[in-house]
């Protein structure tokens, strides 16, 4: 393949530097009104045929683009940070302090029912995992925290969670209460599945 002439090289350089598709007149303006732009464009287009980048015409404008059959290589998945709802924070704290725990045990501690999506969100985040089944009638599924949970919250192990003495010193009797605040500071404001809070029998009386 012969080397491109100076006009074709100049057109190539202009289009590479362009932030949007350019018309023949716009290219010519950048090249001080040079002639022969259409022929130069065709030469550059032929030179890039079959390569990873190609020169294409869209209407009256020209630009470089990724070859269509390679576009999938340039896709990037962007992770959006996911903040936990209050229900998610409470559920995560209960599992961390009482694991392995069943859904019924979590609900008994919280005093309200857990929506179906709450534990799903925690599992999708990689902080909670299934941990077998409790050997009782019905064999309910158990949930426990994961190594990713420890890493995210800067814990070497679950032993680093605030202990009873720490909680008493803070004036809190229930370790879950402190965990709510501790985890809430690190997960942000409420964004998560809607949950219908069902009052316990004691609260209704």
C-alpha positions in Angstrom: 0.0 0.0 0.0 1.5 3.3 -1.0 2.1 6.0 1.6 -0.6 8.7 1.8 0.2 12.0 0.3 0.5 15.2 2.3 -3.1 16.3 1.6 -4.5 13.0 2.9 -2.2 13.1 6.0 -3.4 16.6 6.7 -7.1 15.7 6.4 -6.4 12.7 8.7 -4.8 14.9 11.3 -7.6 17.4 11.3 -10.3 14.7 11.7 -8.4 13.0 14.5 -8.2 16.3 16.4 -11.8 17.2 15.8 -14.3 17.0 18.6 -17.3 16.5 16.2 -17.9 15.4 12.6 -16.7 17.9 10.0 -17.9 18.9 6.6 -15.6 19.2 3.5 -15.8 23.0 3.9 -14.8 22.9 7.5 -11.8 20.7 6.8 -10.8 23.0 4.0 -10.9 26.0 6.3 -8.5 24.2 8.7 -6.2 23.6 5.8 -6.2 27.2 4.6 -8.7 26.7 1.9 -6.9 23.7 0.3 -8.6 22.0 -2.6 -8.9 18.3 -3.3 -10.4 17.5 0.1 -13.0 15.0 -1.2 -10.3 12.9 -2.9 -8.2 13.0 0.2 -11.1 11.8 2.3 -11.7 8.9 0.0 -8.0 8.0 0.2 -8.1 8.1 4.0 -11.3 6.1 4.1 -9.7 3.4 1.9 -6.6 3.3 4.1 -8.6 2.7 7.2 -10.9 0.1 5.6 -11.0 -3.1 7.7 -9.1 -1.6 10.6 -10.1 -1.1 14.2 -10.9 2.5 13.5 -12.6 3.7 10.3 -13.5 6.9 8.6 -17.2 7.2 7.9 -19.5 9.8 6.3 -22.7 10.8 8.0 -24.8 13.1 5.9 -22.4 15.8 4.8 -19.9 15.3 7.6 -17.0 13.0 8.2 -15.6 11.5 11.4 -13.6 8.5 12.7 -15.3 5.8 14.7 -14.7 2.4 16.2 -15.4 -0.4 13.7 -18.9 -1.6 14.5 -17.8 -5.2 15.0 -15.4 -4.1 17.8 -17.7 -1.7 19.6 -18.5 -4.2 22.3 -14.8 -4.2 23.4 -15.1 -0.5 24.5 -18.2 -0.9 26.6 -17.7 -0.3 30.3 -19.9 -1.2 33.2 -20.2 1.6 35.7 -20.9 0.8 39.2 -23.3 3.0 41.0 -22.9 3.3 44.7 -25.9 1.8 46.5 -27.0 3.3 49.8 -28.9 1.3 52.3 -32.4 2.1 53.6 -32.9 2.2 57.4 -34.4 -1.3 57.2 -31.3 -2.5 55.3 -28.9 -1.0 57.9 -30.9 -2.6 60.8 -31.0 -6.0 59.1 -27.3 -6.0 58.3 -26.5 -5.0 61.9 -28.6 -7.8 63.3 -27.0 -10.4 61.1 -23.5 -9.1 62.0 -24.1 -9.4 65.7 -26.3 -12.5 65.8 -25.1 -14.6 62.8 -26.1 -17.0 61.6 -29.6 -15.7 61.9 -32.9 -16.7 60.2 -35.4 -14.2 58.8 -37.7 -15.0 61.7 -35.0 -14.2 64.2 -34.2 -10.9 62.5 -37.8 -10.0 62.5 -38.1 -10.9 66.2 -35.2 -8.6 67.1 -36.5 -5.7 64.9 -40.1 -6.2 65.9 -41.2 -5.7 62.3 -41.4 -7.8 59.2 -38.6 -7.7 56.6 -39.6 -6.9 53.0 -38.5 -9.5 50.5 -36.1 -7.1 48.9 -34.1 -6.0 52.0 -32.0 -9.2 52.3 -31.7 -9.3 48.5 -30.1 -5.9 48.5 -27.6 -7.0 51.1 -26.8 -10.1 49.1 -26.4 -8.2 45.9 -24.0 -5.8 47.7 -21.9 -8.9 48.7 -22.3 -8.3 52.4 -24.6 -11.1 53.3 -24.7 -14.8 52.2 -26.8 -17.9 52.8 -25.1 -19.9 55.6 -27.0 -23.2 55.7 -30.3 -24.0 57.4 -31.4 -24.1 61.0 -32.2 -27.7 62.0 -35.6 -27.0 63.3 -39.1 -27.7 61.7 -39.2 -26.0 58.4 -35.4 -25.7 58.2 -35.3 -21.9 57.7 -32.4 -20.4 55.8 -29.6 -18.9 57.8 -27.8 -15.7 56.9 -24.3 -14.5 57.7 -21.9 -11.7 56.8 -19.1 -12.1 54.2 -15.5 -11.1 54.0 -16.6 -8.2 51.8 -18.6 -6.9 54.7 -15.6 -6.8 56.9 -13.5 -5.2 54.2 -16.1 -2.5 53.4 -16.5 -1.5 57.0 -12.8 -1.7 57.9 -13.1 -4.7 60.3 -10.4 -7.3 60.6 -13.0 -9.7 62.0 -16.5 -9.6 63.7 -14.6 -9.4 67.0 -13.9 -5.7 66.0 -17.6 -4.9 66.2 -18.4 -2.7 69.2 -18.6 -5.0 72.3 -21.0 -4.9 75.3 -18.6 -2.8 77.4 -18.4 -0.2 74.5 -22.2 -0.2 74.2 -22.7 0.3 77.9 -20.2 3.1 78.0 -22.1 4.7 75.2 -25.3 4.4 77.2 -26.8 1.7 74.8 -28.0 -1.6 76.0 -28.8 -3.1 72.7 -25.8 -3.7 70.4 -28.0 -3.4 67.4 -28.7 0.3 68.2 -25.0 1.2 68.1 -24.6 -0.8 64.9 -27.4 1.2 63.3 -25.5 4.4 63.8 -22.1 2.9 63.0 -23.3 1.4 59.7 -25.5 4.3 58.9 -22.6 6.7 58.9 -20.8 4.5 56.4 -23.7 3.7 54.0 -25.3 7.1 53.7 -28.9 8.2 53.5 -31.9 6.0 52.9 -32.2 4.5 49.4 -33.5 1.0 49.1 -36.5 -1.2 48.8 -39.7 0.1 50.2 -40.7 -1.7 53.4 -44.0 -1.8 55.2 -43.2 -1.6 58.9 -45.6 -3.9 60.9 -45.9 -3.0 64.5 -45.4 -5.8 67.0 -48.2 -6.9 69.3 -46.7 -5.0 72.3 -46.6 -1.8 70.3 -50.2 -2.1 69.2 -51.5 -2.5 72.7 
